[in-house]
Amino acid sequence: MRKATSPIRVLVVDDSALMRKLIPQLIAHDPEIEVVATAIDGEFALRKIEELKPDVVTLDLEMPRMDGIEVLRTIMRQQPNPLPIVVVSAHTHEGASLTFKALHMGAFDFIAKPQDVLGDAMDETAHELVAKIKAAAASPAERRRPRPLPQPPMVRAALPDNARAFTPVPPAKVIAIGISTGGPNTLEYVLAHLPADFPGAIVVVQHMPAGFTEAFARRLSEACPLEVREAKSGDQLSAGRVLIAPGNRHMRVRRSLQGGLVTLSDEERVNGHRPSVDVLFESVSQEFGAEAIGVLMTGMGEDGAEGLGRLRRTGAFTIAQDEESCVVFGMPRVAIERGYVSRIVSLESMAAVLAAHCPPNRPLPQGEADNERPAGHV
């Protein structure tokens, strides 16, 4: 076991010579991290893991001989404490699909491979990678293991947007969820336990880069009985529909004659994030107030904490995921410490609590005009 005062020892696994050089450079400035070796493929990686006993592995998934998925499968068989894995994923459809498979298998988190190694975004990539390596090293193994999902008989394959007939139904409540590190498996678990006739509309900000949220939404749609999709401007809030904020776009909601709608924007980052949970929560508090439920779940940092406080002040029921079930107890902890949380809920109980606080047969009233706000607006 690593001593608290010792550097975090990292093994970098990637078949690209450029990435094997670049990744150590990105994290070299942090004295709390030490790259102990690099590996060109999965076979070399497993040998170096056995020899060097690193604390964290950064893992490419598409490699010759033995790919990253097989490396991860081997590591996850280790008992009782498999190594934490941070996936370094390609910006491709196949890369996104493999990334969510890896997260489902037990990888801690992922970052997207930088597309422009000379661009201004490299400092941001370095900061993100360092933060995720540190969080991975500190995360207890039992919290990283994915929980088994139910096997509902009504689960259906995701269809293209233009192939699914969907008639919006006025929701009983608007449920706004903010989530980050550990979020893909956590959100999948909650949505898979909600009933097909769930009467609420759900809007989600999951911190995730552009190019990955569409594949994430499709995976969720395949795993749960609700309609899940990446949000587009103008999408209507509807009972039984889950809208995921696209990577690199802020998402807000507003009332209109047609009911609740989603709007997207490219404004500056908030709390270092786009999409930002605070941006979503602020708009939900303004538009729906006491007719909303705010949920802050596993993740690093404090994005969403102040927005959850605003939701509570406008009468919304506010929920934070408990420490024991969070992969990283960052965002919920901040909201709890600031007194913004109505109830602390375990992951196992989250779906039941949402269902209990979202009664059916009480659809929200539509707005009288696009610029009007509901009673109780602050």
C-alpha positions as CSV (number, residue, x, y, z in Angstrom):
1,M,0.0,0.0,0.0
2,R,1.3,3.5,-0.9
3,K,2.3,5.7,1.9
4,A,0.5,9.0,2.1
5,T,3.8,10.9,1.7
6,S,5.0,8.9,-1.3
7,P,4.5,10.0,-4.9
8,I,1.7,8.2,-6.8
9,R,3.5,5.7,-9.0
10,V,1.9,5.7,-12.5
11,L,2.4,3.2,-15.4
12,V,1.6,4.7,-18.9
13,V,0.3,2.2,-21.4
14,D,-0.1,3.3,-25.0
15,D,1.0,1.9,-28.4
16,S,1.6,5.5,-29.7
17,A,5.2,6.7,-29.2
18,L,3.9,10.2,-29.1
19,M,1.5,9.5,-26.3
20,R,4.1,7.5,-24.3
21,K,6.2,10.7,-24.4
22,L,3.4,13.2,-24.0
23,I,1.5,11.8,-21.1
24,P,4.5,11.7,-18.8
25,Q,5.3,15.3,-19.8
26,L,1.7,16.4,-19.0
27,I,2.0,15.1,-15.4
28,A,5.7,15.7,-14.8
29,H,5.1,19.2,-13.2
30,D,3.3,17.6,-10.2
31,P,5.7,16.4,-7.5
32,E,3.0,14.1,-6.1
33,I,3.0,11.9,-9.2
34,E,5.9,9.8,-10.6
35,V,5.8,7.9,-13.9
36,V,7.6,4.7,-13.2
37,A,7.5,3.2,-16.7
38,T,5.7,3.1,-20.0
39,A,4.4,0.1,-22.0
40,I,3.8,-0.3,-25.7
41,D,0.9,-2.8,-25.4
42,G,-1.1,-5.0,-23.0
43,E,1.4,-7.8,-22.7
44,F,4.2,-5.5,-21.7
45,A,1.8,-3.6,-19.4
46,L,0.9,-6.7,-17.4
47,R,4.5,-7.6,-17.0
48,K,5.4,-4.2,-15.7
49,I,2.4,-4.1,-13.4
50,E,3.7,-7.4,-11.8
51,E,7.3,-6.1,-11.6
52,L,6.7,-2.4,-10.6
53,K,3.4,-2.5,-8.6
54,P,2.2,1.0,-9.8
55,D,-0.5,2.8,-7.9
56,V,-2.5,3.9,-11.0
57,V,-2.4,2.9,-14.7
58,T,-3.3,5.2,-17.6
59,L,-4.5,2.9,-20.3
60,D,-5.0,3.2,-24.1
61,L,-7.7,0.8,-25.3
62,E,-6.9,0.3,-29.0
63,M,-3.5,-1.5,-29.1
64,P,-2.0,-4.5,-31.0
65,R,-1.4,-8.0,-29.5
66,M,-3.4,-7.4,-26.3
67,D,-5.7,-4.5,-26.2
68,G,-6.7,-2.3,-23.3
69,I,-10.0,-4.1,-22.7
70,E,-8.2,-7.4,-22.1
71,V,-5.7,-5.7,-19.8
72,L,-8.6,-4.2,-17.8
73,R,-10.3,-7.6,-17.7
74,T,-7.1,-9.2,-16.2
75,I,-6.6,-6.3,-13.7
76,M,-10.2,-6.5,-12.5
77,R,-9.8,-10.1,-11.6
78,Q,-7.3,-9.1,-9.0
79,Q,-8.6,-9.5,-5.5
80,P,-9.4,-7.7,-3.3
81,N,-8.0,-4.5,-4.7
82,P,-7.7,-4.1,-8.5
83,L,-5.5,-1.3,-9.7
84,P,-7.4,2.0,-10.5
85,I,-7.4,2.6,-14.3
86,V,-7.7,6.0,-16.0
87,V,-8.5,5.4,-19.7
88,V,-7.0,7.7,-22.3
89,S,-9.5,7.5,-25.1
90,A,-9.5,8.3,-28.8
91,H,-12.0,10.9,-30.2
92,T,-13.7,8.3,-32.4
93,H,-17.1,6.5,-32.4
94,E,-15.3,3.2,-31.6
95,G,-13.1,4.9,-29.0
96,A,-16.2,6.2,-27.2
97,S,-17.9,2.8,-27.3
98,L,-14.8,1.1,-25.9
99,T,-14.5,3.7,-23.2
100,F,-18.0,3.1,-21.8
101,K,-17.3,-0.6,-22.0
102,A,-14.2,-0.1,-19.9
103,L,-16.0,2.1,-17.4
104,H,-18.7,-0.6,-17.1
105,M,-15.9,-3.2,-16.4
106,G,-14.5,-1.1,-13.6
107,A,-12.2,1.6,-15.0
108,F,-12.1,4.6,-12.7
109,D,-12.6,7.4,-15.3
110,F,-11.3,8.6,-18.6
111,I,-9.8,11.6,-20.5
112,A,-9.9,12.2,-24.2
113,K,-6.6,12.0,-26.0
114,P,-5.5,15.6,-26.9
115,Q,-6.1,16.2,-30.6
116,D,-3.7,19.2,-30.9
117,V,-0.6,18.6,-28.9
118,L,0.6,22.2,-29.5
119,G,-2.7,23.9,-28.8
120,D,-3.9,25.9,-25.8
121,A,-5.9,23.1,-24.4
122,M,-2.8,21.1,-23.3
123,D,-2.7,22.9,-19.9
124,E,-6.3,22.0,-19.3
125,T,-5.7,18.3,-20.3
126,A,-2.7,18.2,-18.0
127,H,-4.8,19.6,-15.1
128,E,-7.6,17.1,-15.8
129,L,-5.2,14.1,-16.0
130,V,-3.4,15.0,-12.8
131,A,-6.7,15.5,-10.9
132,K,-8.1,12.1,-12.1
133,I,-4.9,10.2,-11.3
134,K,-4.9,11.6,-7.8
135,A,-8.6,10.9,-7.3
136,A,-8.1,7.3,-8.7
137,A,-5.2,6.7,-6.2
138,A,-7.4,7.9,-3.3
139,S,-10.6,6.1,-4.2
140,P,-11.4,2.9,-2.3
141,A,-11.5,-0.2,-4.5
142,E,-15.0,-1.2,-3.3
143,R,-16.5,2.1,-4.6
144,R,-15.0,1.6,-8.0
145,R,-16.6,-1.7,-8.6
146,P,-19.8,-1.4,-10.8
147,R,-23.0,-2.6,-9.1
148,P,-25.0,-5.2,-10.9
149,L,-28.0,-3.8,-12.9
150,P,-31.5,-5.2,-12.9
151,Q,-32.7,-7.2,-15.8
152,P,-36.0,-5.4,-16.7
153,P,-38.0,-7.2,-19.4
154,M,-39.0,-4.0,-21.1
155,V,-35.5,-2.7,-21.9
156,R,-35.2,-1.8,-25.6
157,A,-32.4,-1.0,-28.0
158,A,-31.6,2.6,-28.6
159,L,-33.1,3.9,-31.9
160,P,-32.1,6.9,-34.0
161,D,-34.0,10.1,-33.1
162,N,-35.9,10.1,-36.3
163,A,-36.9,6.4,-35.9
164,R,-38.6,6.6,-32.6
165,A,-42.1,8.1,-32.3
166,F,-42.3,10.0,-29.1
167,T,-45.2,12.2,-27.9
168,P,-44.1,14.5,-25.1
169,V,-46.2,14.1,-21.9
170,P,-46.3,17.0,-19.4
171,P,-44.1,15.9,-16.4
172,A,-45.1,15.9,-12.8
173,K,-41.6,17.2,-11.7
174,V,-38.4,18.3,-13.3
175,I,-35.5,16.3,-11.9
176,A,-32.1,18.0,-12.5
177,I,-29.0,15.8,-11.9
178,G,-25.4,16.9,-11.7
179,I,-22.7,14.2,-11.8
180,S,-19.0,13.9,-12.6
181,T,-16.3,11.3,-11.8
182,G,-17.8,7.9,-11.4
183,G,-20.9,9.2,-13.1
184,P,-21.5,6.8,-16.1
185,N,-22.0,3.7,-14.0
186,T,-23.8,5.6,-11.2
187,L,-26.3,7.2,-13.5
188,E,-26.9,4.0,-15.4
189,Y,-27.7,2.3,-12.1
190,V,-30.2,4.9,-11.0
191,L,-32.0,5.1,-14.4
192,A,-32.1,1.3,-14.8
193,H,-34.1,1.2,-11.5
194,L,-36.7,3.8,-12.4
195,P,-40.0,2.5,-13.8
196,A,-40.9,2.8,-17.5
197,D,-43.9,5.0,-16.5
198,F,-41.8,7.4,-14.4
199,P,-43.8,10.7,-14.4
200,G,-40.8,13.1,-14.1
201,A,-38.7,14.7,-16.8
202,I,-34.9,14.3,-16.1
203,V,-32.1,16.7,-17.3
204,V,-28.5,15.7,-16.6
205,V,-25.2,17.4,-16.7
206,Q,-22.4,14.8,-16.7
207,H,-19.0,16.3,-17.0
208,M,-17.8,14.7,-20.2
209,P,-15.9,16.0,-23.3
210,A,-17.5,16.6,-26.7
211,G,-17.8,13.5,-28.8
212,F,-18.7,11.1,-26.0
213,T,-22.1,12.2,-24.7
214,E,-24.1,10.9,-27.6
215,A,-22.6,7.4,-27.2
216,F,-23.2,7.7,-23.4
217,A,-26.9,8.6,-24.0
218,R,-27.3,5.6,-26.3
219,R,-25.8,3.3,-23.8
220,L,-28.1,4.5,-21.1
221,S,-31.1,4.2,-23.4
222,E,-30.2,0.5,-24.0
223,A,-29.8,-0.1,-20.2
224,C,-33.0,1.5,-18.9
225,P,-36.7,1.6,-19.7
226,L,-36.8,5.4,-20.2
227,E,-36.1,7.4,-23.4
228,V,-32.6,8.8,-23.1
229,R,-30.9,11.1,-25.6
230,E,-28.3,13.7,-26.0
231,A,-30.1,17.0,-25.7
232,K,-30.7,19.4,-28.5
233,S,-31.9,23.0,-28.3
234,G,-35.7,23.0,-28.4
235,D,-36.1,19.5,-26.9
236,Q,-39.2,19.3,-24.7
237,L,-39.2,18.2,-21.1
238,S,-41.4,15.1,-20.9
239,A,-42.4,12.5,-18.4
240,G,-40.2,9.5,-18.9
241,R,-37.6,11.3,-21.0
242,V,-33.9,11.8,-19.9
243,L,-31.9,14.6,-21.7
244,I,-28.1,14.5,-21.3
245,A,-26.2,17.8,-21.8
246,P,-23.8,17.5,-24.8
247,G,-20.1,17.7,-24.1
248,N,-18.8,21.3,-24.3
249,R,-22.3,22.9,-24.3
250,H,-24.1,24.5,-21.4
251,M,-27.7,23.3,-20.9
252,R,-30.5,25.4,-19.5
253,V,-34.3,24.9,-19.3
254,R,-37.1,27.4,-19.8
255,R,-40.9,27.5,-19.8
256,S,-42.8,28.2,-23.0
257,L,-46.3,27.8,-24.4
258,Q,-45.2,24.3,-25.5
259,G,-44.1,23.4,-21.9
260,G,-40.5,23.0,-20.7
261,L,-37.8,23.3,-23.2
262,V,-34.0,22.8,-23.3
263,T,-31.6,25.5,-24.6
264,L,-27.9,25.0,-25.3
265,S,-25.1,27.6,-25.4
266,D,-21.4,28.0,-25.9
267,E,-20.8,30.6,-23.2
268,E,-17.6,30.6,-21.1
269,R,-16.9,27.8,-18.7
270,V,-18.3,27.9,-15.2
271,N,-16.4,26.4,-12.3
272,G,-14.0,25.2,-15.0
273,H,-16.7,23.2,-16.8
274,R,-18.8,23.3,-19.9
275,P,-21.4,21.9,-19.4
276,S,-21.7,23.2,-15.8
277,V,-24.0,21.7,-13.2
278,D,-24.5,25.2,-11.7
279,V,-25.7,26.6,-15.0
280,L,-28.4,23.9,-15.3
281,F,-29.4,24.1,-11.6
282,E,-29.7,27.9,-11.8
283,S,-32.1,27.8,-14.7
284,V,-34.2,25.0,-13.2
285,S,-34.5,27.0,-10.0
286,Q,-35.6,30.1,-11.9
287,E,-38.1,28.3,-14.1
288,F,-39.5,25.6,-11.9
289,G,-38.6,26.3,-8.3
290,A,-40.6,24.1,-5.9
291,E,-41.7,22.0,-8.9
292,A,-38.2,20.6,-9.3
293,I,-35.9,18.1,-7.6
294,G,-32.1,18.7,-7.6
295,V,-29.7,15.9,-7.3
296,L,-25.9,16.1,-6.8
297,M,-24.0,12.9,-7.2
298,T,-20.5,11.5,-7.3
299,G,-17.8,13.8,-8.6
300,M,-14.7,15.9,-8.0
301,G,-14.8,19.6,-7.2
302,E,-17.8,21.8,-6.2
303,D,-19.7,22.4,-9.5
304,G,-23.4,22.3,-8.7
305,A,-23.2,23.1,-5.0
306,E,-24.3,26.7,-5.2
307,G,-26.9,25.8,-7.8
308,L,-28.3,23.2,-5.4
309,G,-28.5,25.9,-2.8
310,R,-30.4,28.1,-5.1
311,L,-32.8,25.2,-5.9
312,R,-33.4,24.7,-2.2
313,R,-34.1,28.4,-1.6
314,T,-36.7,28.4,-4.3
315,G,-38.5,25.4,-2.7
316,A,-37.1,22.5,-4.6
317,F,-36.4,19.2,-2.8
318,T,-32.6,18.7,-2.9
319,I,-30.7,15.4,-2.7
320,A,-27.0,14.5,-2.3
321,Q,-25.6,11.1,-2.8
322,D,-24.0,9.7,0.4
323,E,-20.2,9.3,0.9
324,E,-20.3,5.5,1.1
325,S,-21.7,5.0,-2.4
326,C,-19.8,7.9,-4.2
327,V,-16.8,7.0,-6.2
328,V,-15.5,10.5,-5.3
329,F,-17.3,12.4,-2.5
330,G,-16.5,15.9,-3.7
331,M,-19.5,17.7,-5.2
332,P,-22.1,16.2,-2.8
333,R,-19.8,16.9,0.2
334,V,-19.5,20.6,-0.6
335,A,-23.3,21.0,-0.9
336,I,-23.9,19.1,2.4
337,E,-21.3,21.2,4.2
338,R,-23.0,24.4,3.0
339,G,-26.4,23.3,4.2
340,Y,-28.0,23.0,0.8
341,V,-29.2,19.4,1.0
342,S,-32.7,18.3,2.1
343,R,-31.8,14.6,2.2
344,I,-28.6,12.4,1.8
345,V,-29.4,9.3,-0.1
346,S,-27.5,6.1,-0.9
347,L,-27.1,5.0,-4.5
348,E,-29.2,1.9,-3.8
349,S,-32.1,4.1,-2.6
350,M,-31.9,6.9,-5.1
351,A,-34.4,5.6,-7.7
352,A,-37.0,4.8,-4.9
353,V,-36.5,8.3,-3.4
354,L,-37.0,10.0,-6.7
355,A,-40.1,8.0,-7.4
356,A,-41.5,8.8,-4.0
357,H,-41.1,12.6,-4.5
358,C,-42.4,12.6,-8.1
359,P,-46.1,11.7,-7.8
360,P,-48.0,10.8,-11.0
361,N,-51.1,12.5,-12.3
362,R,-49.9,16.0,-11.4
363,P,-48.5,17.5,-14.6
364,L,-46.7,20.8,-14.4
365,P,-48.6,23.8,-15.8
366,Q,-47.3,25.2,-19.0
367,G,-46.0,28.8,-19.2
368,E,-48.3,31.5,-20.4
369,A,-45.5,33.1,-22.4
370,D,-41.9,32.4,-23.2
371,N,-40.6,35.1,-20.9
372,E,-42.8,34.3,-17.9
373,R,-41.7,32.6,-14.7
374,P,-43.6,30.4,-12.3
375,A,-44.9,31.7,-9.0
376,G,-42.1,31.7,-6.4
377,H,-39.4,32.9,-8.8
378,V,-36.6,34.7,-7.0
